[in-house]
Amino acid sequence: MTHSDAGNYKAKHPSDIKINENIAKAVEKKSIDGMITCADAEIIADALRVTMRDVGLAVDMMEIRISKCQLGLFGYSPEKMIVKPADGVSEVLEKSIREALLNGRLPCTAAWNIATQFGIPKMEVSAACEALKIKVKPCQLGAF
């Protein structure tokens, strides 16, 4: 969902969805001014041993905005997206990215895994994707 969908994030889910109370409490503690960072969502998922998608669902149902995507794709002011295309992409990184594509896009989870595999920051993977004209989608948290 986009910024223009703010206040209506839960509409993308069935109305009978129940959220995990422990996740909701953790999200409430970490959120500031109706927003939670991607990194804080990851911390919650790790601490509670739940998926990022579970945290994303709670965030949506609580009508909280996600900020500061760890791939630099959204949630930064005033630019929104802070990642810039890489000046160059190594053949091995490009190969790894292309092998992980689903329907021509790189899932966020795959981007994180590639960053871990190469020992590079997550934003370097998204910068490579920008240079290669590859979209990162879907977001683990369900933001896009």
N, CA, C and O atoms as a MOPAC input file, in Angstrom:
PM7 MOZYME 1SCF
protein

 N      0.83900 1    -1.17700 1     0.00000 1
 C      0.00000 1     0.00000 1     0.00000 1
 C      0.88200 1     1.23800 1     0.00000 1
 O      2.02800 1     1.20400 1     0.44900 1
 N      0.35400 1     2.28200 1    -0.48800 1
 C      1.12800 1     3.50100 1    -0.61200 1
 C      0.76600 1     4.47800 1     0.49200 1
 O     -0.16300 1     4.25800 1     1.27000 1
 N      1.53200 1     5.57000 1     0.53600 1
 C      1.26800 1     6.60600 1     1.52700 1
 C     -0.17100 1     7.10000 1     1.42600 1
 O     -0.78500 1     7.42500 1     2.44200 1
 N     -0.71000 1     7.15800 1     0.22300 1
 C     -2.08400 1     7.63100 1     0.05000 1
 C     -3.10300 1     6.66300 1     0.64500 1
 O     -4.26500 1     7.02200 1     0.83700 1
 N     -2.66800 1     5.43200 1     0.93700 1
 C     -3.54800 1     4.45200 1     1.56700 1
 C     -3.50200 1     4.53700 1     3.09000 1
 O     -4.18300 1     3.77000 1     3.77000 1
 N     -2.71200 1     5.45700 1     3.63300 1
 C     -2.56700 1     5.58500 1     5.08200 1
 C     -3.93900 1     5.66600 1     5.73500 1
 O     -4.83100 1     6.36900 1     5.26000 1
 N     -4.08500 1     4.94100 1     6.82000 1
 C     -5.35200 1     4.91000 1     7.52200 1
 C     -6.30500 1     3.87500 1     6.97200 1
 O     -7.43300 1     3.75800 1     7.45000 1
 N     -5.87300 1     3.12000 1     5.97600 1
 C     -6.72900 1     2.10100 1     5.38000 1
 C     -5.93900 1     0.84100 1     5.02500 1
 O     -6.31800 1     0.10100 1     4.11800 1
 N     -4.84500 1     0.60400 1     5.73900 1
 C     -4.00100 1    -0.55100 1     5.44700 1
 C     -4.72000 1    -1.87400 1     5.69400 1
 O     -4.50400 1    -2.84300 1     4.96600 1
 N     -5.56500 1    -1.91900 1     6.70800 1
 C     -6.21900 1    -3.19300 1     7.02100 1
 C     -7.23800 1    -3.60400 1     5.96400 1
 O     -7.67500 1    -4.75500 1     5.94600 1
 N     -7.62000 1    -2.68900 1     5.09200 1
 C     -8.59100 1    -3.00600 1     4.04200 1
 C     -8.06400 1    -4.04300 1     3.05400 1
 O     -8.84900 1    -4.66400 1     2.33800 1
 N     -6.75300 1    -4.23700 1     3.00700 1
 C     -6.20600 1    -5.22400 1     2.06800 1
 C     -6.26000 1    -6.64100 1     2.62100 1
 O     -5.81500 1    -7.58200 1     1.96300 1
 N     -6.80000 1    -6.79900 1     3.82300 1
 C     -6.89900 1    -8.11300 1     4.46300 1
 C     -8.36300 1    -8.45700 1     4.75200 1
 O     -9.19500 1    -7.55900 1     4.88200 1
 N     -8.68000 1    -9.75200 1     4.85200 1
 C    -10.04400 1   -10.13500 1     5.23700 1
 C    -10.40400 1    -9.52800 1     6.60000 1
 O     -9.55500 1    -9.42300 1     7.48500 1
 N    -11.64600 1    -9.14100 1     6.75200 1
 C    -12.07300 1    -8.44400 1     7.97400 1
 C    -12.03600 1    -9.31300 1     9.22400 1
 O    -12.01900 1    -8.79000 1    10.33900 1
 N    -12.02300 1   -10.63500 1     9.05400 1
 C    -12.04000 1   -11.51500 1    10.22500 1
 C    -10.63500 1   -11.91700 1    10.70100 1
 O    -10.50000 1   -12.79600 1    11.55200 1
 N     -9.61200 1   -11.29100 1    10.16500 1
 C     -8.22700 1   -11.60400 1    10.55500 1
 C     -8.00300 1   -11.23200 1    12.01700 1
 O     -8.38500 1   -10.15100 1    12.46600 1
 N     -7.38100 1   -12.14200 1    12.74300 1
 C     -7.00200 1   -11.88800 1    14.13900 1
 C     -5.48800 1   -11.74300 1    14.18400 1
 O     -4.76500 1   -12.49600 1    13.53100 1
 N     -5.01700 1   -10.78000 1    14.95200 1
 C     -3.57200 1   -10.61500 1    15.05500 1
 C     -3.07500 1   -11.14800 1    16.39700 1
 O     -3.79200 1   -11.13600 1    17.39800 1
 N     -1.85700 1   -11.60600 1    16.38600 1
 C     -1.20200 1   -12.12900 1    17.57500 1
 C     -1.01800 1   -10.98000 1    18.57600 1
 O     -0.42500 1    -9.95300 1    18.24900 1
 N     -1.53200 1   -11.16600 1    19.79100 1
 C     -1.47300 1   -10.10400 1    20.80200 1
 C     -0.04600 1    -9.74800 1    21.18900 1
 O      0.25100 1    -8.58300 1    21.45300 1
 N      0.83900 1   -10.73700 1    21.22700 1
 C      2.23600 1   -10.46000 1    21.57000 1
 C      2.89800 1    -9.58600 1    20.50700 1
 O      3.67200 1    -8.68200 1    20.82100 1
 N      2.58200 1    -9.87100 1    19.25400 1
 C      3.12400 1    -9.04200 1    18.17100 1
 C      2.55400 1    -7.63300 1    18.28300 1
 O      3.28900 1    -6.65200 1    18.16500 1
 N      1.24900 1    -7.53000 1    18.50900 1
 C      0.60100 1    -6.21800 1    18.61300 1
 C      1.21600 1    -5.38600 1    19.73900 1
 O      1.44800 1    -4.18800 1    19.57300 1
 N      1.47800 1    -6.01600 1    20.87900 1
 C      2.08900 1    -5.29200 1    22.00800 1
 C      3.49200 1    -4.80800 1    21.65200 1
 O      3.86600 1    -3.67800 1    21.96200 1
 N      4.25500 1    -5.66900 1    21.00400 1
 C      5.62300 1    -5.29900 1    20.61300 1
 C      5.61300 1    -4.17500 1    19.58400 1
 O      6.43000 1    -3.25700 1    19.65300 1
 N      4.69000 1    -4.24800 1    18.63500 1
 C      4.56900 1    -3.20200 1    17.61200 1
 C      4.19200 1    -1.88400 1    18.27800 1
 O      4.74200 1    -0.83400 1    17.94700 1
 N      3.26100 1    -1.94500 1    19.20800 1
 C      2.82900 1    -0.73500 1    19.90900 1
 C      3.99800 1    -0.08100 1    20.64700 1
 O      4.14200 1     1.14100 1    20.63500 1
 N      4.83000 1    -0.90400 1    21.28800 1
 C      5.98700 1    -0.38000 1    22.02500 1
 C      7.01400 1     0.27100 1    21.10300 1
 O      7.62600 1     1.27600 1    21.46400 1
 N      7.20200 1    -0.29900 1    19.92000 1
 C      8.23200 1     0.19000 1    18.99500 1
 C      7.75100 1     1.32100 1    18.09200 1
 O      8.56800 1     2.05200 1    17.53400 1
 N      6.44400 1     1.47200 1    17.94300 1
 C      5.95200 1     2.49000 1    17.00900 1
 C      6.00700 1     3.88200 1    17.64000 1
 O      5.77700 1     4.06500 1    18.83500 1
 N      6.31900 1     4.83900 1    16.79200 1
 C      6.39200 1     6.24000 1    17.20700 1
 C      5.58200 1     7.05000 1    16.20400 1
 O      5.80500 1     6.97400 1    14.99600 1
 N      4.64700 1     7.81900 1    16.72200 1
 C      3.80500 1     8.66800 1    15.86400 1
 C      3.13900 1     7.88600 1    14.74000 1
 O      3.05800 1     8.36000 1    13.60700 1
 N      2.66000 1     6.67600 1    15.06200 1
 C      1.94600 1     5.87300 1    14.07500 1
 C      2.82300 1     5.23900 1    13.01800 1
 O      2.33800 1     4.82800 1    11.96500 1
 N      4.14500 1     5.15700 1    13.30200 1
 C      5.06900 1     4.55100 1    12.33900 1
 C      6.02300 1     3.59500 1    13.05500 1
 O      6.33600 1     3.76400 1    14.23400 1
 N      6.47300 1     2.59100 1    12.30900 1
 C      7.47000 1     1.65000 1    12.80100 1
 C      8.49400 1     1.44000 1    11.68800 1
 O      8.14200 1     1.37400 1    10.51000 1
 N      9.75100 1     1.33600 1    12.07000 1
 C     10.77900 1     1.12200 1    11.05200 1
 C     10.83000 1    -0.34500 1    10.65500 1
 O     10.44800 1    -1.23000 1    11.42200 1
 N     11.30100 1    -0.57700 1     9.46100 1
 C     11.50600 1    -1.93900 1     8.97100 1
 C     12.44400 1    -2.69100 1     9.92200 1
 O     12.20800 1    -3.85900 1    10.22900 1
 N     13.50300 1    -2.02600 1    10.38600 1
 C     14.46100 1    -2.66600 1    11.29400 1
 C     13.79000 1    -3.07300 1    12.60300 1
 O     14.06800 1    -4.14900 1    13.13200 1
 N     12.91100 1    -2.22400 1    13.12800 1
 C     12.19700 1    -2.58300 1    14.35700 1
 C     11.24300 1    -3.74600 1    14.11800 1
 O     11.07400 1    -4.59700 1    14.99100 1
 N     10.62400 1    -3.79100 1    12.95600 1
 C      9.75500 1    -4.92700 1    12.61600 1
 C     10.57900 1    -6.21100 1    12.57400 1
 O     10.12000 1    -7.26000 1    13.02800 1
 N     11.78800 1    -6.13100 1    12.03300 1
 C     12.67900 1    -7.29700 1    11.99300 1
 C     13.06500 1    -7.73200 1    13.40500 1
 O     13.09300 1    -8.92700 1    13.70300 1
 N     13.35900 1    -6.77400 1    14.26700 1
 C     13.70900 1    -7.07900 1    15.66000 1
 C     12.55700 1    -7.81000 1    16.34000 1
 O     12.77200 1    -8.78700 1    17.05700 1
 N     11.34200 1    -7.33800 1    16.11500 1
 C     10.15700 1    -7.97700 1    16.70700 1
 C     10.01700 1    -9.40300 1    16.18900 1
 O      9.80100 1   -10.32800 1    16.97100 1
 N     10.13800 1    -9.58600 1    14.88200 1
 C     10.01100 1   -10.92500 1    14.29000 1
 C     11.04400 1   -11.87700 1    14.88700 1
 O     10.71900 1   -13.00900 1    15.24700 1
 N     12.28500 1   -11.41600 1    14.98800 1
 C     13.34300 1   -12.25500 1    15.55500 1
 C     13.08200 1   -12.57100 1    17.02500 1
 O     13.21400 1   -13.71800 1    17.45300 1
 N     12.71400 1   -11.55500 1    17.79300 1
 C     12.50200 1   -11.73200 1    19.23300 1
 C     11.34200 1   -12.67300 1    19.53700 1
 O     11.41100 1   -13.47700 1    20.46600 1
 N     10.28300 1   -12.56800 1    18.75100 1
 C      9.09100 1   -13.38800 1    19.00200 1
 C      9.08300 1   -14.67900 1    18.18600 1
 O      8.17500 1   -15.50100 1    18.31000 1
 N     10.11200 1   -14.84400 1    17.34800 1
 C     10.22200 1   -16.02600 1    16.48500 1
 C      8.98100 1   -16.21000 1    15.60700 1
 O      8.39300 1   -17.28800 1    15.51700 1
 N      8.62200 1   -15.10200 1    14.97000 1
 C      7.51300 1   -15.09900 1    14.01600 1
 C      8.06500 1   -14.58200 1    12.69000 1
 O      9.20600 1   -14.12300 1    12.62400 1
 N      7.27100 1   -14.65600 1    11.65600 1
 C      7.72900 1   -14.17900 1    10.35300 1
 C      7.56900 1   -12.66200 1    10.24400 1
 O      6.79400 1   -12.03700 1    10.96900 1
 N      8.32300 1   -12.10700 1     9.32200 1
 C      8.16600 1   -10.68000 1     9.02600 1
 C      6.74100 1   -10.42900 1     8.52500 1
 O      6.15800 1    -9.38200 1     8.80300 1
 N      6.19100 1   -11.38200 1     7.79600 1
 C      4.82000 1   -11.24100 1     7.29200 1
 C      3.83000 1   -11.15100 1     8.44700 1
 O      2.87200 1   -10.38000 1     8.38000 1
 N      4.05200 1   -11.93900 1     9.51700 1
 C      3.17800 1   -11.86500 1    10.69400 1
 C      3.22200 1   -10.46600 1    11.31200 1
 O      2.19100 1    -9.91200 1    11.69100 1
 N      4.41400 1    -9.91200 1    11.40800 1
 C      4.56500 1    -8.56100 1    11.95500 1
 C      3.90600 1    -7.55600 1    11.01200 1
 O      3.21800 1    -6.64000 1    11.46200 1
 N      4.11400 1    -7.72300 1     9.71800 1
 C      3.50200 1    -6.83000 1     8.73600 1
 C      1.98600 1    -6.84400 1     8.80200 1
 O      1.34200 1    -5.80600 1     8.65200 1
 N      1.41800 1    -8.01700 1     9.02600 1
 C     -0.03400 1    -8.13000 1     9.16000 1
 C     -0.51800 1    -7.33200 1    10.37000 1
 O     -1.49200 1    -6.58400 1    10.28000 1
 N      0.16700 1    -7.49600 1    11.49600 1
 C     -0.20900 1    -6.75000 1    12.70200 1
 C     -0.09300 1    -5.24600 1    12.45500 1
 O     -0.97100 1    -4.47700 1    12.84700 1
 N      0.97800 1    -4.83700 1    11.81400 1
 C      1.19600 1    -3.42400 1    11.50600 1
 C      0.04200 1    -2.89000 1    10.64800 1
 O     -0.49100 1    -1.81500 1    10.92300 1
 N     -0.33700 1    -3.63500 1     9.62100 1
 C     -1.46400 1    -3.22300 1     8.77300 1
 C     -2.75700 1    -3.12800 1     9.57100 1
 O     -3.47700 1    -2.13300 1     9.48500 1
 N     -3.04300 1    -4.15900 1    10.34000 1
 C     -4.31000 1    -4.19400 1    11.08000 1
 C     -4.37600 1    -3.10200 1    12.14900 1
 O     -5.46100 1    -2.68000 1    12.54900 1
 N     -3.21200 1    -2.65000 1    12.60600 1
 C     -3.14800 1    -1.57500 1    13.60100 1
 C     -3.05900 1    -0.19600 1    12.93500 1
 O     -2.96300 1     0.82600 1    13.61400 1
 N     -3.09300 1    -0.18500 1    11.58900 1
 C     -3.01600 1     1.04800 1    10.79100 1
 C     -1.74700 1     1.85000 1    11.09400 1
 O     -1.78600 1     3.07200 1    11.23200 1
 N     -0.63200 1     1.14000 1    11.19300 1
 C      0.66300 1     1.76500 1    11.43900 1
 C      1.45400 1     1.75000 1    10.13600 1
 O      1.45400 1     0.75200 1     9.41600 1
 N      2.12100 1     2.84900 1     9.83700 1
 C      2.93600 1     2.95900 1     8.62100 1
 C      4.32000 1     2.39000 1     8.86400 1
 O      4.87100 1     2.51100 1     9.95800 1
 N      4.87400 1     1.77000 1     7.84000 1
 C      6.23700 1     1.25300 1     7.89800 1
 C      7.16100 1     2.31900 1     7.32200 1
 O      6.88600 1     2.89000 1     6.26700 1
 N      8.25500 1     2.57800 1     8.02400 1
 C      9.21700 1     3.56500 1     7.54400 1
 C     10.60700 1     2.95100 1     7.45100 1
 O     10.86500 1     1.87100 1     7.98200 1
 N     11.47500 1     3.64700 1     6.78000 1
 C     12.89100 1     3.29600 1     6.66000 1
 C     13.14500 1     1.85500 1     6.23500 1
 O     13.80400 1     1.08500 1     6.93300 1
 N     12.60400 1     1.51700 1     5.07400 1
 C     12.86700 1     0.21700 1     4.45600 1
 C     14.37500 1    -0.02100 1     4.45600 1
 O     15.14400 1     0.86400 1     4.08200 1
 N     14.79800 1    -1.21400 1     4.87300 1
 C     16.22600 1    -1.50600 1     4.95400 1
 C     16.88200 1    -1.63400 1     3.58000 1
 O     18.10800 1    -1.64900 1     3.47300 1
 N     16.07100 1    -1.72500 1     2.54200 1
 C     16.59800 1    -1.73400 1     1.18100 1
 C     16.62000 1    -0.32400 1     0.58900 1
 O     17.06700 1    -0.11800 1    -0.53900 1
 N     16.12900 1     0.64300 1     1.37300 1
 C     16.13300 1     2.03600 1     0.92600 1
 C     15.05500 1     2.37600 1    -0.07500 1
 O     15.14200 1     3.39500 1    -0.76000 1
 N     14.02400 1     1.52600 1    -0.17100 1
 C     13.01400 1     1.68800 1    -1.21500 1
 C     11.86100 1     2.61400 1    -0.84900 1
 O     11.19600 1     3.14200 1    -1.74100 1
 N     11.61000 1     2.82300 1     0.43300 1
 C     10.52300 1     3.71000 1     0.83700 1
 C     10.69100 1     4.11300 1     2.29400 1
 O     11.48700 1     3.53500 1     3.03500 1
 N      9.91300 1     5.13200 1     2.68600 1
 C      9.82600 1     5.50300 1     4.08900 1
 C     10.87700 1     6.46700 1     4.59200 1
 O     11.15400 1     6.51100 1     5.79100 1
 N     11.46400 1     7.23800 1     3.70200 1
 C     12.45800 1     8.23300 1     4.09500 1
 C     11.95000 1     9.60900 1     3.69800 1
 O     11.28200 1     9.76000 1     2.67500 1
 N     12.26700 1    10.60800 1     4.50500 1
 C     11.82700 1    11.97500 1     4.20200 1
 C     13.02800 1    12.81600 1     3.81700 1
 O     14.10300 1    12.62200 1     4.38400 1
 N     12.89800 1    13.71100 1     2.90900 1
 C     11.71800 1    13.95000 1     2.08100 1
 C     11.72400 1    13.13500 1     0.78800 1
 O     10.74300 1    13.15400 1     0.04600 1
 N     12.81700 1    12.42000 1     0.50800 1
 C     12.95600 1    11.74700 1    -0.78600 1
 C     12.07500 1    10.52200 1    -0.96900 1
 O     11.83300 1    10.11400 1    -2.10600 1
 N     11.59700 1     9.93400 1     0.08600 1
 C     10.85200 1     8.66800 1     0.07500 1
 C     11.80700 1     7.49700 1    -0.14600 1
 O     12.03200 1     6.70400 1     0.76800 1
 N     12.36800 1     7.38100 1    -1.34500 1
 C     13.28900 1     6.29700 1    -1.68700 1
 C     14.71200 1     6.85800 1    -1.68400 1
 O     14.98200 1     7.85400 1    -2.35500 1
 N     15.62800 1     6.22800 1    -0.93100 1
 C     16.98100 1     6.77800 1    -0.85500 1
 C     18.01700 1     5.96800 1    -1.62500 1
 O     19.13300 1     6.44200 1    -1.83900 1
 N     17.66800 1     4.76200 1    -2.04200 1
 C     18.63700 1     3.94600 1    -2.78000 1
 C     18.86700 1     4.55500 1    -4.16100 1
 O     17.93600 1     5.01700 1    -4.82000 1
 N     20.11300 1     4.54400 1    -4.57200 1
 C     20.50100 1     5.04200 1    -5.89400 1
 C     21.09000 1     3.88200 1    -6.68500 1
 O     21.67400 1     2.97500 1    -6.09200 1
 N     20.95500 1     3.88600 1    -7.99700 1
 C     21.53700 1     2.80700 1    -8.80200 1
 C     23.04500 1     2.69500 1    -8.57000 1
 O     23.75100 1     3.70100 1    -8.49600 1
 N     23.51600 1     1.47800 1    -8.45900 1
 C     24.95100 1     1.23500 1    -8.30300 1
 C     25.67700 1     1.66500 1    -9.57200 1
 O     25.13000 1     1.58600 1   -10.67200 1
 N     26.91900 1     2.12100 1    -9.40500 1
 C     27.73000 1     2.50100 1   -10.56800 1
 C     28.05100 1     1.29200 1   -11.43100 1
 O     28.20100 1     1.40000 1   -12.64800 1
 N     28.15400 1     0.14900 1   -10.78800 1
 C     28.43600 1    -1.09000 1   -11.50600 1
 C     27.99500 1    -2.27200 1   -10.66300 1
 O     27.89200 1    -2.16200 1    -9.44100 1
 N     27.73800 1    -3.38800 1   -11.29900 1
 C     27.30000 1    -4.59900 1   -10.60000 1
 C     28.20300 1    -5.74100 1   -11.05400 1
 O     28.35600 1    -5.98800 1   -12.25000 1
 N     28.79500 1    -6.42900 1   -10.08900 1
 C     29.67200 1    -7.54600 1   -10.44700 1
 C     28.85600 1    -8.64300 1   -11.13400 1
 O     27.65700 1    -8.79000 1   -10.90100 1
 N     29.53100 1    -9.39600 1   -11.97100 1
 C     28.85800 1   -10.48300 1   -12.69400 1
 C     28.25800 1   -11.49300 1   -11.73100 1
 O     27.15100 1   -11.98200 1   -11.95600 1
 N     28.97600 1   -11.80900 1   -10.66300 1
 C     28.48200 1   -12.83200 1    -9.73900 1
 C     27.27400 1   -12.32100 1    -8.95100 1
 O     26.34800 1   -13.08700 1    -8.68600 1
 N     27.27000 1   -11.04100 1    -8.57400 1
 C     26.10400 1   -10.48700 1    -7.88500 1
 C     24.91300 1   -10.44400 1    -8.84100 1
 O     23.80200 1   -10.81300 1    -8.46100 1
 N     25.13400 1   -10.00300 1   -10.05900 1
 C     24.04900 1    -9.97000 1   -11.04900 1
 C     23.48000 1   -11.36600 1   -11.27900 1
 O     22.26400 1   -11.54300 1   -11.34200 1
 N     24.35200 1   -12.34400 1   -11.40300 1
 C     23.90300 1   -13.72900 1   -11.61900 1
 C     23.04000 1   -14.19900 1   -10.45000 1
 O     21.99000 1   -14.80900 1   -10.65200 1
 N     23.48600 1   -13.91200 1    -9.23300 1
 C     22.73700 1   -14.31700 1    -8.04400 1
 C     21.36000 1   -13.64800 1    -8.00500 1
 O     20.35900 1   -14.28700 1    -7.68300 1
 N     21.32300 1   -12.36900 1    -8.33400 1
 C     20.05400 1   -11.63800 1    -8.36200 1
 C     19.13300 1   -12.22900 1    -9.42900 1
 O     17.96600 1   -12.51100 1    -9.16100 1
 N     19.65200 1   -12.40900 1   -10.61300 1
 C     18.81700 1   -12.91700 1   -11.72000 1
 C     18.30600 1   -14.32900 1   -11.44400 1
 O     17.18600 1   -14.66700 1   -11.82800 1
 N     19.10700 1   -15.14800 1   -10.78700 1
 C     18.67200 1   -16.51200 1   -10.45700 1
 C     17.56000 1   -16.52500 1    -9.40900 1
 O     16.80900 1   -17.49500 1    -9.31500 1
 N     17.45400 1   -15.45900 1    -8.62700 1
 C     16.44500 1   -15.39200 1    -7.56600 1
 C     15.15100 1   -14.69800 1    -8.00400 1
 O     14.21400 1   -14.59000 1    -7.21400 1
 N     15.09400 1   -14.23500 1    -9.24000 1
 C     13.90400 1   -13.51800 1    -9.71100 1
 C     12.68200 1   -14.42500 1    -9.77500 1
 O     12.76900 1   -15.59200 1   -10.15700 1
 N     11.55300 1   -13.86200 1    -9.39400 1
 C     10.25100 1   -14.51100 1    -9.54400 1
 C      9.38400 1   -13.55900 1   -10.35400 1
 O      9.12800 1   -12.42900 1    -9.93900 1
 N      8.94000 1   -14.02300 1   -11.50300 1
 C      8.13300 1   -13.17800 1   -12.39200 1
 C      8.84000 1   -11.86400 1   -12.71300 1
 O      8.20500 1   -10.81300 1   -12.80400 1
 N     10.15300 1   -11.93400 1   -12.88400 1
 C     10.91500 1   -10.75700 1   -13.26100 1
 C     11.23800 1    -9.79600 1   -12.13700 1
 O     11.81900 1    -8.73700 1   -12.37300 1
 N     10.86900 1   -10.15400 1   -10.91400 1
 C     11.11300 1    -9.28500 1    -9.76000 1
 C     11.90000 1   -10.04500 1    -8.70200 1
 O     11.85500 1   -11.27300 1    -8.63500 1
 N     12.62200 1    -9.29100 1    -7.87500 1
 C     13.38400 1    -9.90000 1    -6.79400 1
 C     12.61100 1    -9.75000 1    -5.49100 1
 O     12.41200 1    -8.63000 1    -5.02200 1
 N     12.17000 1   -10.86100 1    -4.89400 1
 C     11.48800 1   -10.74600 1    -3.60400 1
 C     12.41900 1   -10.13900 1    -2.54700 1
 O     13.62200 1   -10.40000 1    -2.54600 1
 N     11.86600 1    -9.35300 1    -1.67900 1
 C     12.61500 1    -8.72600 1    -0.59400 1
 C     13.42000 1    -9.77100 1     0.18400 1
 O     14.59400 1    -9.55500 1     0.48600 1
 N     12.79600 1   -10.88800 1     0.50200 1
 C     13.48600 1   -11.95700 1     1.23500 1
 C     14.72700 1   -12.40900 1     0.48300 1
 O     15.77500 1   -12.62800 1     1.09100 1
 N     14.62200 1   -12.55000 1    -0.82100 1
 C     15.76800 1   -12.96600 1    -1.63300 1
 C     16.86100 1   -11.90300 1    -1.60100 1
 O     18.04500 1   -12.23500 1    -1.54800 1
 N     16.47600 1   -10.63400 1    -1.63300 1
 C     17.46000 1    -9.54700 1    -1.55900 1
 C     18.23500 1    -9.62700 1    -0.24800 1
 O     19.45800 1    -9.47900 1    -0.23200 1
 N     17.51900 1    -9.86000 1     0.84800 1
 C     18.17800 1    -9.98700 1     2.15200 1
 C     19.11300 1   -11.19100 1     2.16000 1
 O     20.23500 1   -11.10800 1     2.66000 1
 N     18.65100 1   -12.30600 1     1.60700 1
 C     19.48100 1   -13.51900 1     1.56800 1
 C     20.74200 1   -13.30400 1     0.73900 1
 O     21.81900 1   -13.76900 1     1.11200 1
 N     20.61300 1   -12.61000 1    -0.37100 1
 C     21.77400 1   -12.32300 1    -1.21800 1
 C     22.76500 1   -11.43600 1    -0.46500 1
 O     23.97400 1   -11.65800 1    -0.53400 1
 N     22.26100 1   -10.43900 1     0.24700 1
 C     23.13500 1    -9.56300 1     1.03900 1
 C     23.91700 1   -10.38400 1     2.06300 1
 O     25.11800 1   -10.18200 1     2.24500 1
 N     23.23200 1   -11.30200 1     2.72300 1
 C     23.89100 1   -12.17100 1     3.70400 1
 C     24.92800 1   -13.05400 1     3.02000 1
 O     26.05900 1   -13.17800 1     3.49100 1
 N     24.54100 1   -13.65700 1     1.92100 1
 C     25.43000 1   -14.55200 1     1.16900 1
 C     26.71900 1   -13.84100 1     0.73700 1
 O     27.80200 1   -14.42400 1     0.80500 1
 N     26.60400 1   -12.59400 1     0.29700 1
 C     27.76200 1   -11.84800 1    -0.18700 1
 C     28.45000 1   -11.03200 1     0.91100 1
 O     29.51700 1   -10.45900 1     0.69000 1
 N     27.82700 1   -10.98200 1     2.10300 1
 C     28.40100 1   -10.19700 1     3.19200 1
 C     28.40900 1    -8.70500 1     2.89600 1
 O     29.35200 1    -7.99400 1     3.24400 1
 N     27.34200 1    -8.24200 1     2.24700 1
 C     27.23500 1    -6.82400 1     1.88600 1
 C     25.96500 1    -6.23500 1     2.50100 1
 O     25.04400 1    -6.97500 1     2.84500 1
 N     25.91200 1    -4.90800 1     2.63900 1
 C     24.68800 1    -4.28500 1     3.15100 1
 C     23.49900 1    -4.55300 1     2.22400 1
 O     23.65700 1    -4.66700 1     1.00800 1
 N     22.33200 1    -4.64900 1     2.81000 1
 C     21.10600 1    -4.89500 1     2.03900 1
 C     20.91600 1    -3.84500 1     0.94600 1
 O     20.47100 1    -4.15200 1    -0.16000 1
 N     21.26300 1    -2.60300 1     1.27700 1
 C     21.05500 1    -1.53000 1     0.31300 1
 C     21.96100 1    -1.67100 1    -0.91300 1
 O     21.64700 1    -1.12200 1    -1.96900 1
 N     23.06500 1    -2.38500 1    -0.79600 1
 C     23.90300 1    -2.63300 1    -1.97700 1
 C     23.17900 1    -3.54600 1    -2.96500 1
 O     23.33900 1    -3.40900 1    -4.17700 1
 N     22.39200 1    -4.46800 1    -2.44500 1
 C     21.62300 1    -5.35400 1    -3.32600 1
 C     20.53900 1    -4.55100 1    -4.04100 1
 O     20.34700 1    -4.70300 1    -5.24800 1
 N     19.83600 1    -3.70200 1    -3.30300 1
 C     18.79000 1    -2.90600 1    -3.96100 1
 C     19.40100 1    -1.89800 1    -4.93300 1
 O     18.78700 1    -1.58300 1    -5.95200 1
 N     20.60000 1    -1.38500 1    -4.63900 1
 C     21.28300 1    -0.48000 1    -5.57200 1
 C     21.64500 1    -1.22500 1    -6.85800 1
 O     21.54400 1    -0.67500 1    -7.95500 1
 N     22.06400 1    -2.46800 1    -6.71100 1
 C     22.35200 1    -3.29900 1    -7.88600 1
 C     21.07500 1    -3.51600 1    -8.69100 1
 O     21.08700 1    -3.43700 1    -9.91900 1
 N     19.98200 1    -3.78800 1    -7.99900 1
 C     18.69600 1    -3.98200 1    -8.68400 1
 C     18.28400 1    -2.71900 1    -9.43600 1
 O     17.79400 1    -2.79800 1   -10.56200 1
 N     18.47800 1    -1.57100 1    -8.82400 1
 C     18.15500 1    -0.30500 1    -9.49700 1
 C     18.97800 1    -0.16400 1   -10.77600 1
 O     18.45100 1     0.22600 1   -11.81700 1
 N     20.26200 1    -0.48100 1   -10.69600 1
 C     21.13800 1    -0.38300 1   -11.87200 1
 C     20.71600 1    -1.35900 1   -12.96800 1
 O     20.84300 1    -1.06700 1   -14.15700 1
 N     20.21400 1    -2.52100 1   -12.55000 1
 C     19.80600 1    -3.56100 1   -13.49600 1
 C     18.35000 1    -3.40500 1   -13.94500 1
 O     17.85000 1    -4.20100 1   -14.74000 1
 N     17.67500 1    -2.37300 1   -13.42600 1
 C     16.25300 1    -2.11700 1   -13.74200 1
 C     15.36200 1    -3.27800 1   -13.29400 1
 O     14.41600 1    -3.65900 1   -13.98300 1
 N     15.69000 1    -3.82900 1   -12.12400 1
 C     14.91500 1    -4.92900 1   -11.54700 1
 C     14.17100 1    -4.39100 1   -10.33000 1
 O     14.77400 1    -3.78100 1    -9.44800 1
 N     12.87200 1    -4.61700 1   -10.28400 1
 C     12.05400 1    -4.19000 1    -9.15000 1
 C     12.14800 1    -5.21300 1    -8.02500 1
 O     12.19300 1    -6.42000 1    -8.26700 1
 N     12.17600 1    -4.71300 1    -6.78800 1
 C     12.13300 1    -5.58000 1    -5.61500 1
 C     10.67700 1    -5.66400 1    -5.18600 1
 O     10.05600 1    -4.65600 1    -4.84900 1
 N     10.14200 1    -6.87300 1    -5.20200 1
 C      8.74900 1    -7.09200 1    -4.82800 1
 C      8.51000 1    -8.59000 1    -4.75400 1
 O      8.99900 1    -9.31100 1    -5.62400 1
 N      7.79800 1    -9.09000 1    -3.78200 1
 C      7.07200 1    -8.40200 1    -2.72900 1
 C      7.93300 1    -8.12600 1    -1.49600 1
 O      8.96700 1    -8.75400 1    -1.26900 1
 N      7.46500 1    -7.17400 1    -0.72700 1
 C      8.06000 1    -6.82400 1     0.56500 1
 C      7.69300 1    -7.90700 1     1.57300 1
 O      6.57100 1    -8.41200 1     1.57000 1
 N      8.63900 1    -8.26100 1     2.43200 1
 C      8.36900 1    -9.26900 1     3.46500 1
 C      7.25600 1    -8.83800 1     4.41300 1
 O      6.50500 1    -9.66900 1     4.92500 1
 N      7.16000 1    -7.53300 1     4.63900 1
 C      6.15500 1    -7.00800 1     5.55500 1
 C      4.81100 1    -6.76300 1     4.87000 1
 O      3.81800 1    -6.45400 1     5.52800 1
 N      4.78800 1    -6.90200 1     3.55500 1
 C      3.54400 1    -6.69200 1     2.81600 1
 C      3.29100 1    -5.24600 1     2.44500 1
 O      2.17400 1    -4.89100 1     2.07100 1
 N      4.31800 1    -4.40100 1     2.54300 1
 C      4.13100 1    -2.98500 1     2.20600 1
 C      3.89300 1    -2.79700 1     0.71100 1
 O      3.19400 1    -1.86900 1     0.30500 1
 N      4.47100 1    -3.67200 1    -0.10600 1
 C      4.27400 1    -3.60300 1    -1.56200 1
 C      4.44300 1    -4.97800 1    -2.15100 1
 O      4.32000 1    -5.14900 1    -3.36400 1

